Amino acid sequence: MIARCDISPDQELTIDYATHTGVESWSMVCHCDTLLCRRVVTGHDWRLSRLQAAYGTHWTPPLLERITGGPPHQPPAPPRAG
């Protein structure tokens, strides 16, 4: 897991499950009570353009592949010593 900003020791963390699941039949009621809460998280939320804009490339590789229409960019492998 990668944080998108600095985290203070007493800060509560939240995660948007939409960035991790693409199971179309899955949904859950959310009780996070943040200002941006959608109240229901579903397995097709990855399709929402506002979430794609907000999270950029911060999706699991399979969902990022669905969003971009191709495999995630892989950095080149480091040269082998030899």
N, C-alpha and C positions, 0 to 999 in steps of 0.2 A: 504494500500500500504506500502511496506517495501523497504527502500533504501538499496542497496547493498554496499554502502560506505558513508563516511561523505559527507555532502552537504554544501557548503558555501552559504551565503545569496544571493550572486550575480550570482550564477551558474544556467545555463539553464538546465532544466531537460528534458529527453526524455524517451519514453517508447516504447518497441517493442510490438505492438499489437498482434504479433504472440503468445505471452505468455498468451493471454486472449481470443482468439477466435479459434474455431475449426470448424466453419461453412464452409464446403468445397466449397460452391459457392461464398464466400466472397473474395474480393480483393480490394486493394487500392494502388494508387501511393503514394510513400513516398517522401517527400521533405525535410527531415531532414538534408541532405548533410553531414552526418558524414562519416568518412572514411570507416566504415563497413556497410553503407546503402545498402540494397538489391534492392532499387528503387521501388520494388513492394512487398507488404506484402499480403500474402494469408492465407486463412483458413486452408491450409494444411502445412504451414511452420513448425508446431510443429513436423512434421516427419523428418525434416532435422537434421542429426546427429550432425552437427557442432553447431546448435542452442541448441540441447539437452545437448551437452557437455558444452557449454558456460553458460547456465542458470541453469544447475543442477536441483535442485528441485524448482526453482523459476518459477513455472507455476501455473495456476489456478488448483484447485483440479480435475476437470473433465479432463483437458488435461494431468495432471500428471498421472492420472489413465490410460489413453490411452497409454502414453509413457511407463509406468512400467508394464502394463498388469494387474494391480490390484489396489485396493483402496489405497489412500495415507496413509502413516503411521500416526496413531493417537496416541499421547502420552497418557499414562494411566491417567485416571481421578484421581484427588487428593482424598485422603481418606475423607470420610464424618465424620464430628464431631458427636460424639454420646456417 
